[in-house]
Amino acid sequence: MRNQPEPVIEAAFLNVQNTAMYMGISVNTLYVWRHRRQGPPSFRMGPGGRVMYRRDLLDAWLSEQQRADSRSNPALDPLNRARRQREHRRAV
């Protein structure tokens, strides 16, 4: 008998339950996002039409969300922008 640990295989595809757990959100949130076409890309697989998520696309979508958020992207933070000079309008 060997006492070697089993290799860890990370699935390339995640079902809705595993995706929700991976993201730390509820399954219902994923279904709502899918219905509204707002969330990460998903597809139906197999004869039963099971909703699945590709892990690489899920990670890319999460990174995109992070870059689009001004709290995690200093370039989008309105407090970091140079102040614009107001134009003074003359009364006619």
C-alpha positions as CSV (number, residue, x, y, z in Angstrom):
1,M,0.0,0.0,0.0
2,R,1.1,3.5,-0.8
3,N,0.7,6.4,1.5
4,Q,0.9,8.9,-1.3
5,P,-1.8,11.5,-1.5
6,E,-4.3,11.4,-4.3
7,P,-3.8,14.0,-6.9
8,V,-6.2,16.9,-6.6
9,I,-8.1,17.4,-9.8
10,E,-9.8,20.7,-10.3
11,A,-12.8,20.5,-12.5
12,A,-12.8,22.5,-15.7
13,F,-16.6,22.7,-15.5
14,L,-18.7,23.6,-12.4
15,N,-22.4,23.0,-11.9
16,V,-24.6,25.7,-10.4
17,Q,-24.2,24.6,-6.8
18,N,-20.4,24.4,-7.0
19,T,-20.2,27.7,-8.9
20,A,-22.3,29.4,-6.2
21,M,-20.0,27.9,-3.5
22,Y,-16.9,28.9,-5.4
23,M,-18.1,32.5,-5.7
24,G,-19.6,32.7,-2.1
25,I,-23.1,33.6,-3.3
26,S,-26.4,31.8,-3.3
27,V,-27.6,29.4,-6.1
28,N,-30.7,31.7,-6.5
29,T,-28.4,34.7,-7.2
30,L,-26.8,32.7,-10.0
31,Y,-30.2,31.7,-11.5
32,V,-31.3,35.4,-11.4
33,W,-28.1,36.6,-13.0
34,R,-28.5,33.9,-15.7
35,H,-32.1,34.9,-16.3
36,R,-31.1,38.5,-16.6
37,R,-28.0,37.7,-18.7
38,Q,-25.9,39.6,-16.2
39,G,-23.7,37.0,-14.6
40,P,-20.8,34.8,-15.7
41,P,-21.1,33.0,-19.0
42,S,-22.9,29.6,-18.7
43,F,-24.3,27.0,-20.9
44,R,-26.4,23.9,-20.9
45,M,-24.6,20.5,-21.2
46,G,-25.9,17.0,-21.8
47,P,-29.3,15.6,-22.5
48,G,-30.8,17.0,-19.3
49,G,-29.7,20.5,-20.1
50,R,-27.7,20.9,-16.9
51,V,-26.4,24.5,-16.4
52,M,-22.6,24.5,-16.3
53,Y,-19.9,27.1,-15.9
54,R,-16.3,26.9,-17.3
55,R,-13.9,27.6,-14.5
56,D,-11.5,29.7,-16.7
57,L,-14.4,31.9,-18.0
58,L,-15.7,32.2,-14.5
59,D,-12.3,33.4,-13.2
60,A,-12.0,35.8,-16.1
61,W,-15.5,37.2,-15.4
62,L,-14.7,37.7,-11.7
63,S,-11.4,39.5,-12.7
64,E,-13.4,41.7,-15.1
65,Q,-15.9,42.6,-12.3
66,Q,-13.0,43.5,-10.0
67,R,-11.4,45.8,-12.6
68,A,-14.7,47.5,-13.3
69,D,-15.2,48.4,-9.6
70,S,-13.8,51.8,-8.5
71,R,-13.1,50.5,-5.0
72,S,-10.6,48.0,-6.3
73,N,-9.4,49.9,-9.4
74,P,-7.7,53.2,-8.4
75,A,-8.0,54.4,-12.0
76,L,-11.8,54.4,-11.7
77,D,-11.9,56.1,-8.3
78,P,-13.5,59.5,-8.7
79,L,-11.5,60.8,-5.8
80,N,-8.2,60.2,-7.7
81,R,-9.3,62.2,-10.8
82,A,-7.9,65.7,-11.3
83,R,-10.4,68.4,-10.6
84,R,-11.9,70.1,-13.6
85,Q,-12.1,73.9,-13.7
86,R,-15.6,75.2,-14.0
87,E,-16.4,77.4,-16.9
88,H,-17.8,80.8,-15.8
89,R,-20.8,81.8,-17.9
90,R,-21.4,85.4,-18.5
91,A,-24.9,86.8,-18.3
92,V,-26.1,88.0,-21.7
